[in-house]
């Protein structure tokens, strides 16, 4: 079959770039930022590295080292030596992050294993022996050990991959989102509580409407709605994970009413369970997240005063 590049560009410029790029040699440095971003989202490793580099150095875009790391992580996870070397360099120099020689050596060693001679020379200057760090520095990558026992089915692993992809958009730690899903629905996309909370992240109709979810039974829509609410809560409570979780379970107005985690047995157990799974009590946040959705008004918005089909915590 003969592909007409011109027709591809008319129908879908991004798809055309992805399909003919390797053959025609795209100059990624000249691709408009919005197209580069879309190409990166569609999985183009070179676009991911180019976008990350622009974000790292503030070239034509606002400098954002956290988002740069996220895009480097996506490309590095798919085997990009350039991305692996860049991550190693960032952690070796403490560029916008805490300096971490062990983590730097981990990524540089991966790049070296892919044939990057510069990374191979650099890693020898950092550590005598490369070890395995406790973390990878890539928060969108699911690494929770409990996933091995709770998420063994292919259908569940697909949900994990979906969460990892969306975590980039929402700047959320995938492990936190997955811990919430585990507690809410046990990864059952058809979960329905007696309070009409629906789907993976157990959205009640009010919350679904608030965050623009038209079909709560659609897995991606449900995840987007739940993740939008979760990050709103994180911004509202200044990155305090425990208060954000209490808000997700009982509504942010209840948390404000009690000036902390409400004294409900379900809510306290819910927060304890997820904190145990997640292992952290603080999370990155941006106050701008508060402007991207409508806050709760009027009576208390109860997200999860419910008992699901999976028990009091849905897990």
N, C-alpha and C positions, 0 to 999 in steps of 0.2 A: 504494500500500500504506500502511495506517495502522499506525504503530508505537505500541505501548503502552509508555510510559516505565516504568510500574510493573513490567511483566513483564521489561523489560530489566534493571532493578535486581535483581530476584530471581535472574535467570540469571547476570548478570555485572555487578556494580556498576561496575567500572572501564570496561568496554566501554560501558555505558550513559552514564556521565559523558562519555566521549569523543564518543559519537554525538549526544547531545542538549545537550551543554554549550554550544556556540555559540548555539543557538536559545533556550535557557532562561536563559542568563547565569549560569554558575557563579560563585560567590564563591570563588575559588581560595584565598584567605587562610583560609577556614574548612574546607577539605578536609583530613581527617586526613593526617598525614605519610606513613603507609604507602600510602594511596591516591594521594597526590600523587606519591610516588616512582614508583609503578607507572604512573601516567599519563605521567610524564616518560619512563620507559623505553619506553613505547609510542609516543613521538614527539610528544606534546602540547607545542608550543612554549611556551605560557603556563605550563604546569606546570613545564617545565624552568627557565624564568626565575624562577618563584616559589620553586622548590626551591633554585636557586642563590642567590637573595637571602637565603633563610633560613640557608643554610650560610655565606654571606659575613658575615652579621651575628650569627650564633648565636641566631637567633630560634626557640625551641622545639626546637632541635637543637644538638648540639655544633658550635662554629664550626670550619670546615674550608675555608680559602681555596682550597686545591688542588682539592678536589672541587667547590667553587663554580665555579671557572674551567672545569672539565670540563663542567659542565652549561650554563654560559653559552656555551661553545664549540659545543656541540651545537645550541643554539637559534640562535646567531649564524651558524653554517654553513648554516642553513636560512632565513636572511634576517631574523631578529628584530632590529629596530633597538634594542629595549630591551636585549637581550643584548650587542649590539655596543657600545652606549654604556657599559654596565657594565664590559665588558672594558677599554675605553679609559680609564675612570675608575680602575680598579684599577691599570693600568700607569702612568697619569699620576701617581698618588699613591704608588706603591710599597706598596700595601696587602697585606702578607704576601708580596710578591714583589719582585724587584729593579726599581727604577724604570726605565722605558724609554720615553722620549718618542717615539721613532720608532714603536714598537709601539702606544703609546697613540694616536698620531695616525692610524695605519693603521685601527684599529677605530672611532675616533670619526668618521673620514672616511666609513667604510662606513655608519655610522648616519646621518650627515648626508645621504648619497646616498639614503637611504631616507626622507628627509623630517624627520629629527629636528633641529629648529632649535637646541636647546640644544647638541647635539653639534657642530653647524656652528660655533657661536660659540666653543665651547671649543677646538676643534682649531686655530683661528686664534691662540689664545693660547699654544699649545704649540710649534708649528713654523711656519716661513715656507712650507715646501713639503713636502707629504706624499709620502713615498717608499714603496717596497715593502721591508718588513723581511726579513731572512734567515730569520726564523721567525715563526710566527703566535701562539705561546704556547699552542697547542692540541695537546697531545702525542697525543691519541687520533686525530687526523686524519693520515692517511697522506700524506707529502709527499716520500718518497724519490725522487730523480730516476730511479733505475734501474728503477723500476716501469714506466716508459713503454716500456722495451724488453723486460722480462721478464714483464710481466703485461698483455698486449694483448687476450686473449680475454675475452669476456663472462663466462665461467665463472670466470675468475681475478679479474675486477673484483668479482664477487659475493663472493668470498672476502675481498677487501680490505674491502668494506663490512661483512662479518660481523666481521672483526677490529676494525674501528673501533668497532663497537657493543659488543663484548665488552671492549675496552680500557677502557671506562668502568667496568665491573664490577670489573676486575682491577687498575685503576690503573696500567696498563702503557703505555709509549710504543708506539703502533701500528707505528712504523718499526722498532723492535727486534724485535717479534713477527714482522713480515713478513720481516725479514732472516733470522731463524731458519727460517721456513718455506721461504724460497728456498733456503737451504743444505741443509735436511733433505730436502725432497721436490720442489723446483722447482714448488710449487703443485699437485702431483698428489695428489688426495685418495685415490687407490687405490695409492699407492706402498707397496711392501713390500720390506724388506731381507732379506738372507740370515740375519739374526739375528732375524727376525720383528718388526722395528719397523714400525709400521703408520701409514698416513694422513699427513695434512698435516704434523703435528709429530713423526712417526715415534716413536710411543709403543711401548715394549716392554710386554709383558703385565704385568710387575711394576709399572711406573710407572702404567699405566692403572688397575690395581687400587688402587694407593696413593692415587690422586686421584679415585677413584669413577667411572671411565669404564666404562660397561657395553658400549658399542658403539663401538670405536675407528674404525670405518668411517663412522660418522655425523660429518659435517664439524664441526658445532657441538660435539658431545661431545669430539671429538678436540682441537679448539681450546681448549676449556675445560680439558681435562686438561693439555695442554702449557703453557698460560698459567698454570695453577695451580702447576705444577712450576717454571716459570721465575720466577714471583714469589717462591716459597718459596726458591729459590736466591739471588735478589737479597737477600732478608731475611737469609738464612743468612750471606752474604758481605758484608753491610753495604753493599749498593748497588754493589759492584765488578762491573761488567759482564763483564770478562774472566774472572774466577773463576767467575761464574755460568754463563757459556757453557761453560767447561771442565767444570763440573759437569754441565751438560746433556748434554755429549758423552761424558764418561768416568765420570760419577758423582761426587757430592760427596765420597765417602770417598777416592777417588783424589786429589782436589785436596788434601784434608787430609793424606793420606799423603805427598805430595810438597811440601807447604807452598807450593803455587802451581800453575801450569798444569803438568799432567803432561808428561813428556818424550816423548810419543807424537807421531809426525809428523802423524797424522790430526787429533789434538786441537789441536795448535799451528796447523795450517793452517786448521782450522775456526774457531778463535777469530779469527785474522787476517782471514779472509774476512768474518765477520760484523761485526767492528769496522770494517772498511773500508766496508762497506755502511751501517752505523748511524752511524758518525762520533763516538760518545761512549763514554767509559769509566766513567761513573757513571750511576746511575739512582735515582730516588726509591724508598724502601722503607719499610715499617713492620714492626717486629719482631712485631707481632700476626699477621702472615702466617704465622709459624712454627707457630702453634697451630692453624691451620686444616687441617692435613693430618698424616699420620703420617710421621715421619722415617724414613730408611732404617735398617734394623737388620741385625745379623748380617753376612753377607758383603757386600762392596762391591756397591752397586747400579750396574750399568753401563747407563746410558741409551742410549749410542750408540757402542759399540765395534763398528761395523758398516760395511759397504759396501752402499749402496743400489743400486737399479736405475739410478741416475743418476750413478754414479761414487762415489769415496770419500767425497765430501761431500754426496751427494744433490742436487747443484745442476746 
